[in-house]
Amino acid sequence: MEIKSSEDLQSTSNIKDINANEFMADVIEASSEKPIIVDFWAPWCEPCKQLTPLLENTVIKYKENITLAKVNIDENQEIAAQLRIQSIPTVYTFYEGKVVDGFQGAKSNSEILDYVKKSASLSGPGEEVENLITMGKDAIEIRNWNEAGEIAQNILSVDPKNEEGFGFLIKSLIGLNKFVEVRELEEALEPDIKKSKVISEILLTIDVAEKAFKAKESLEGLKLKLDKDPDNLEYLLEIAIALFGNGEIEASFEMLLKSIKIDKEWKEQAARKQLLEFFSSVGFDAKETISARRKLATLLF
């Protein structure tokens, strides 16, 4: 990890040195809006010299969600006395006017990252993440998979456990046909995230998408067969899967609807079941899904 210079970090808005006169406004009162991590240190403290730069480089990633306030206890002994700081480094997180977490002594990089993430999550994802989620939904809607992936990374950098962020990331990998990567991501997900409704539903679409991707290789040959036998239900199902894998969503749905119109009970309603799987994969709010659902309702009822 690259450690930025103290001068560079001090120019950021969420890292600041404060004194006793500023403590009430910059920590106690400010913590009503977002968490404030306070680093109590001193120039002679060797562990502080290791801990503080790591804290700085971590909190800068959570600029919208948290502030790091640094207090030199040699120059602000009254604060140290009031908070009963007996050894340094000591780090406290203030939220809504009170101490809600803290630790003393040196910590590893991963421990610091976990601590900052936990503190940042107290105030929720905030407006920035909400805006990114809206952008992500728009990117998914038009199937701009690269943009959706970038937005997902931005969301997760601010809110590392955001389910929508992971959802966008998984969908973007599926859309880019990166099935090895998406399965590696699936394995790495924390159990609570993997079991969430948003993520579990998306994960169910991986096999469908991969099957469609592999089927598209035979698309041209299937089209020739279908030209010779346009009502062949087997060909209609196979070409619908291939079209879906080729990104021709509307055409894929039309093939399945045609099959249902010819014989909705064929192979235990295979076309309807495939259509429902595709609806889930594309999303029930997608314009192609909404249109096809209306047509399906007309055919079935």
Secondary structure as UniProt FT lines:
FT   HELIX           6..10
FT   TURN            13..14
FT   STRAND          15..17
FT   HELIX           20..23
FT   HELIX           24..29
FT   HELIX           30..32
FT   STRAND          36..41
FT   TURN            43..44
FT   HELIX           46..59
FT   HELIX           60..62
FT   TURN            63..65
FT   STRAND          67..72
FT   TURN            73..75
FT   HELIX           77..82
FT   TURN            83..84
FT   STRAND          90..95
FT   TURN            96..97
FT   STRAND          98..104
FT   HELIX           109..120
FT   HELIX           121..123
FT   HELIX           126..141
FT   TURN            142..143
FT   HELIX           145..158
FT   TURN            160..161
FT   HELIX           163..175
FT   TURN            176..177
FT   HELIX           179..188
FT   HELIX           191..194
FT   HELIX           197..203
FT   TURN            204..205
FT   HELIX           206..215
FT   HELIX           216..218
FT   HELIX           219..228
FT   TURN            230..231
FT   HELIX           233..245
FT   TURN            246..247
FT   HELIX           249..262
FT   TURN            264..269
FT   HELIX           270..282
FT   TURN            284..285
FT   HELIX           287..300
//
